[in-house]
């Protein structure tokens, strides 16, 4: 494939993802998605999170901006079914606005979240420093790393293993996919869309929320020497929270610095900090997920 063809295909992947944000209005505070869902066997959690954020934004004033997002994954999303989004207007205040959103398939909630919006205000500011890591220009993409070992991957897993994404991911620490070793629960990866995002700040927040579900809970596997290729492992997101500290410009590289403080009772807990190349902390997130290792 020529470089021009690869670029065109990459842009189409991004355009497809941005199309997920184009919800249909059914009635006041009720929206639907009837297009093709994204995922592998079940709907990718990042899709539903981003769509609920978009649905909530359609019901708030333009001068209120999402600053926190708290959610629960209730049931696996079915790939071949449409999704209905219902928005509950919990509160409309002068400074803060609150919305609850449910994602529903066939009459059952598969996802629910609470989102808080706020007007911009001046106040105290501080942040922790960005980790000292190599810049993205010196690193290989995750796809390039996977291609190098693709001949050793089970043929049934290759479509998932080599699936191209709508954003570039450049891990700071390369992972040994075939022979994962026990190591400290830290992961740093640079993220950047494969193409340009529109200027709409809501789209940038939604796309970052979408991307934040990639690899977050997997970091909890590092101390145990397992990964998504481990045959007897079961993993699923249980909840996800995100805080937007600053305005988001996702048309340049962002560093996703993840750590997993603890795991137990078949659950892993991870948290992430998202920085610009200049070291500005723009967002934080946490996630707890189900991690079960079944007997072989």
Long-range contacts (C-beta under 8 A, 24 or more apart in sequence): 9-164, 10-164, 10-166, 10-194, 10-195, 11-194, 11-195, 13-164, 13-165, 13-166, 13-194, 14-166, 14-167, 14-193, 14-194, 14-195, 14-197, 15-195, 16-166, 17-166, 17-207, 17-210, 18-197, 18-198, 18-203, 18-207, 20-47, 20-50, 20-51, 20-210, 21-50, 21-51, 21-54, 21-203, 21-206, 23-51, 23-54, 23-55, 23-58, 23-85, 25-58, 26-84, 29-59, 29-86, 29-87, 29-88, 29-89, 30-84, 30-85, 30-86, 30-87, 31-55, 31-58, 31-84, 31-85, 31-87, 32-82, 32-83, 32-84, 32-85, 33-82, 33-83, 33-85, 34-82, 37-77, 37-79, 37-80, 37-81, 37-83, 39-77, 39-79, 40-160, 40-163, 41-79, 42-76, 42-77, 42-78, 42-79, 43-76, 43-77, 43-78, 43-79, 43-83, 43-110, 44-213, 45-73, 45-77, 45-111, 45-213, 45-237, 45-240, 46-209, 46-210, 46-211, 46-212, 46-213, 46-214, 47-77, 47-210, 48-77, 48-83, 48-103, 48-110, 48-111, 49-111, 49-113, 49-209, 49-210, 49-213, 49-240, 50-206, 50-207, 50-209, 50-210, 51-83, 51-85, 51-103, 51-206, 52-85, 52-101, 52-103, 52-111, 52-113, 52-115, 53-115, 53-202, 53-205, 53-206, 53-209, 54-202, 54-206, 55-85, 55-87, 55-101, 56-87, 56-99, 56-101, 56-115, 56-117, 57-202, 58-87, 59-87, 59-89, 59-99, 60-92, 60-97, 60-99, 60-117, 61-92, 61-97, 63-119, 63-120, 64-96, 64-97, 64-117, 64-118, 64-119, 65-117, 65-118, 65-119, 65-120, 65-201, 65-244, 66-115, 66-116, 66-117, 66-205, 66-244, 67-116, 67-117, 67-118, 67-243, 67-244, 67-245, 68-115, 68-116, 68-241, 68-242, 68-243, 68-244, 69-113, 69-114, 69-115, 69-209, 69-240, 69-241, 69-242, 69-243, 69-244, 70-113, 70-114, 70-115, 70-239, 70-241, 71-111, 71-112, 71-113, 71-114, 71-239, 71-240, 71-241, 72-111, 72-112, 72-113, 72-238, 72-239, 73-110, 73-111, 73-236, 73-237, 73-238, 73-239, 73-240, 74-109, 74-110, 74-111, 74-112, 75-105, 75-108, 75-109, 75-110, 76-110, 76-236, 77-103, 77-105, 77-110, 77-111, 78-105, 78-106, 81-105, 81-106, 83-110, 90-114, 94-119, 95-119, 95-121, 127-245, 127-280, 127-281, 128-273, 128-281, 129-279, 130-255, 130-257, 130-273, 130-275, 130-279, 130-281, 131-188, 131-255, 131-257, 133-172, 133-188, 133-255, 133-257, 134-172, 135-253, 135-277, 136-170, 136-190, 136-192, 136-253, 136-277, 139-170, 139-171, 139-172, 139-190, 140-170, 140-174, 141-168, 141-169, 141-170, 142-169, 142-170, 142-171, 142-189, 143-168, 143-169, 145-171, 145-174, 145-175, 146-177, 149-177, 149-178, 152-178, 153-177, 153-178, 153-229, 157-229, 161-229, 165-194, 165-214, 166-193, 166-194, 166-195, 167-191, 167-192, 167-193, 167-194, 167-211, 168-192, 168-193, 168-194, 169-214, 169-215, 170-253, 175-227, 177-227, 177-229, 178-229, 180-221, 180-222, 180-225, 180-226, 180-227, 180-230, 181-225, 182-222, 182-223, 182-224, 182-225, 183-222, 183-223, 184-222, 184-223, 185-219, 185-220, 185-222, 185-223, 185-259, 185-260, 185-261, 185-270, 186-219, 186-222, 186-257, 186-258, 186-259, 187-215, 187-218, 187-219, 187-222, 187-256, 187-257, 187-258, 187-259, 188-255, 188-256, 188-257, 188-258, 189-215, 189-255, 189-256, 189-258, 190-253, 190-254, 190-255, 190-256, 191-250, 191-253, 191-254, 191-255, 191-256, 192-250, 192-252, 192-253, 192-254, 193-250, 193-251, 196-251, 197-250, 197-251, 201-247, 201-248, 204-248, 204-249, 204-250, 204-251, 205-244, 205-248, 207-250, 208-248, 208-250, 208-254, 208-274, 208-283, 209-242, 211-256, 212-240, 212-242, 212-256, 212-272, 212-274, 212-283, 212-285, 213-237, 213-240, 213-287, 215-256, 215-258, 216-240, 216-258, 216-270, 216-272, 216-285, 216-287, 217-268, 217-270, 217-287, 217-288, 217-289, 217-291, 219-258, 219-259, 219-260, 219-270, 220-260, 220-263, 220-268, 220-269, 220-270, 220-289, 220-291, 221-268, 221-291, 222-260, 223-260, 223-263, 224-263, 224-293, 226-293, 230-293, 231-296, 232-293, 232-294, 232-295, 232-296, 233-291, 233-292, 233-293, 233-294, 234-290, 234-291, 234-292, 234-293, 234-294, 235-289, 235-290, 235-291, 235-292, 236-289, 236-290, 237-287, 237-289, 237-290, 238-267, 238-287, 238-288, 238-289, 238-290, 239-287, 239-288, 240-285, 240-286, 240-287, 241-285, 241-286, 241-287, 242-283, 242-284, 242-285, 243-283, 243-284, 243-285, 244-282, 244-283, 245-281, 245-282, 245-283, 245-284, 246-280, 246-281, 246-282, 246-283, 247-282, 248-282, 248-283, 249-276, 252-276, 252-277, 253-277, 254-282, 263-291, 266-290, 266-291, 266-292, 267-291
